[in-house]
């Protein structure tokens, strides 16, 4: 299967072949300037079969999910959903992403949700810093200490009653999609 076929077969990438390269998505995107490849260029790279360049770029991790691109697209390509599909593919194939730590915070967030049924901020941020750069955590330690002392951030997570159901749903979803 070619890269464009794989993207088209992934939820969110179904309409990629309908793109006419008009550039409205890039013009509508508030973070296009931060992206290595803005939405229009990403679509062109996917169509050219440039799997490595696309999945190792930071572009899709800059998507804010504001859906301005999707709203304005004349061909219903849904670039915001395409960004989510590319995140899924990059995670599935363990691509190392250039220029961003967004995948690490994303995985920390999802792990916290699965384990607790909701986000436990302290656990999430600890996991994030342990997987990226633990020494940077020292810079935010004073703020974290104040939050703990003022009981604004709990030490122990509050676990919801539906967390096991959520974990099963995520597991089933991952099995179906073949992602991590």
C-alpha positions in Angstrom: 0.0 0.0 0.0 1.4 3.4 -0.9 1.6 6.2 1.7 -1.2 8.2 0.2 -3.4 5.0 0.2 -2.5 4.3 3.9 -3.4 7.9 4.9 -6.6 7.7 2.9 -7.4 4.5 4.7 -6.8 6.1 8.1 -9.7 7.9 9.8 -9.3 11.6 9.0 -7.4 11.1 5.8 -10.2 9.8 3.7 -10.6 12.9 1.5 -6.9 13.6 0.9 -7.2 12.9 -2.9 -9.9 15.5 -3.2 -7.4 18.3 -2.4 -6.9 20.8 -5.3 -3.9 22.6 -3.6 -5.8 25.9 -3.4 -4.0 26.9 -0.2 -7.1 28.0 1.8 -6.2 25.6 4.6 -2.7 27.1 5.0 -4.1 30.7 4.8 -6.7 29.8 7.5 -4.3 28.1 9.9 -3.1 30.3 12.8 -0.1 28.1 13.4 1.0 27.5 9.8 4.0 29.8 10.4 5.2 27.5 13.2 4.9 24.3 11.1 7.8 22.8 9.2 5.3 22.0 6.4 2.0 23.9 6.4 -1.2 21.9 5.6 -1.1 22.4 1.8 2.6 21.3 1.7 1.9 18.3 4.0 -0.8 17.1 1.6 1.5 17.5 -1.4 4.2 15.5 0.5 1.8 12.8 1.3 0.7 12.5 -2.3 4.4 12.4 -3.3 4.9 9.4 -1.0 7.3 11.2 1.4 6.4 9.1 4.4 9.5 9.9 6.4 9.4 13.6 5.9 5.8 13.9 6.8 5.7 11.5 9.8 8.9 12.9 11.3 7.9 16.5 10.9 6.5 18.6 13.8 3.7 20.0 11.6 0.7 18.0 12.7 1.7 18.5 16.3 1.3 22.2 15.9 -2.4 21.8 14.9 -4.7 23.6 17.4 -7.8 21.7 16.2 -9.5 25.0 15.6 -11.0 23.6 12.4 -10.7 26.8 10.4 -9.0 24.9 7.6 -11.8 22.3 7.6 -14.5 24.9 7.7 -13.0 26.8 4.7 -11.9 23.9 2.5 -13.9 23.9 -0.7 -13.3 20.1 -1.2 -14.1 18.8 2.3 -10.5 17.5 2.8 -10.7 18.1 6.6 -7.0 19.0 7.2 -7.5 19.2 11.0 -8.6 15.6 11.0 -5.8 14.7 8.6 -3.4 16.2 11.3 -4.9 13.8 13.8 -4.5 10.9 11.4 -0.8 11.7 10.9 -0.3 11.9 14.6 -1.7 8.4 14.9 0.5 7.1 12.1 3.6 8.8 13.5 2.9 7.2 16.9 2.1 3.8 15.5 5.4 3.7 13.6 7.4 5.3 16.4 8.7 8.2 14.4 11.0 10.6 16.2 9.5 14.0 15.7 11.8 16.9 15.0 11.4 20.2 16.8 8.7 19.4 19.3 8.0 17.5 22.5 4.3 17.4 21.8 4.2 13.6 21.4 5.7 13.2 24.9 3.1 15.4 26.5 0.4 13.7 24.4 1.5 10.3 25.6 1.7 11.5 29.2 -1.8 12.9 29.0 -3.3 9.7 27.5 -1.6 7.6 30.1 -3.0 9.7 32.9 -6.5 9.5 31.4 -6.3 5.7 31.0 -4.9 5.1 34.5 -7.2 7.5 36.4 -10.2 8.2 34.2 -9.2 11.8 34.2 -6.0 13.9 34.2 -3.8 13.9 37.3 -1.7 16.9 36.6 1.2 16.0 38.9 1.5 12.5 37.5 1.2 13.7 34.0 3.8 16.4 34.3 6.2 14.0 36.2 5.9 11.4 33.4 6.5 14.1 30.8 9.7 15.4 32.4 11.0 12.0 33.2 10.7 11.0 29.5 12.1 14.3 28.1 14.5 16.2 30.4 14.2 15.8 34.2 16.5 18.7 34.9 14.1 21.2 33.3 11.6 20.2 36.0 13.8 22.0 38.5 12.8 25.3 36.9 9.1 24.8 37.6 9.6 23.1 41.0 8.9 26.4 43.0 5.6 26.8 41.2 4.7 23.2 41.8 5.6 23.4 45.4 3.3 26.4 45.9 0.4 24.6 44.2 0.9 21.6 46.4 1.2 23.7 49.6 -2.0 25.5 48.7 -3.8 22.3 47.9 -4.3 23.4 44.3 -2.7 20.2 42.9 -3.3 16.9 44.6 -0.4 14.5 45.3 -2.6 11.5 44.7 -4.8 11.1 41.7 -8.6 11.1 42.0 -9.6 7.9 40.2 -13.0 7.9 38.6 -15.3 4.9 38.7 -15.4 4.5 34.9 -11.6 4.4 34.4 -11.5 0.7 33.7 -14.2 1.1 31.0 -12.2 3.9 29.5 -9.1 1.8 29.5 -10.9 -1.0 27.8 -12.3 1.3 25.2 -8.9 2.8 24.4 -7.4 -0.7 24.2 -10.1 -1.9 21.8 -9.7 1.3 19.7 -6.0 0.7 19.5 -6.5 -2.9 18.4 -8.9 -1.8 15.7 -6.7 1.0 14.5 -3.4 -0.8 15.1 -2.0 2.2 16.9 -0.2 2.9 20.2 
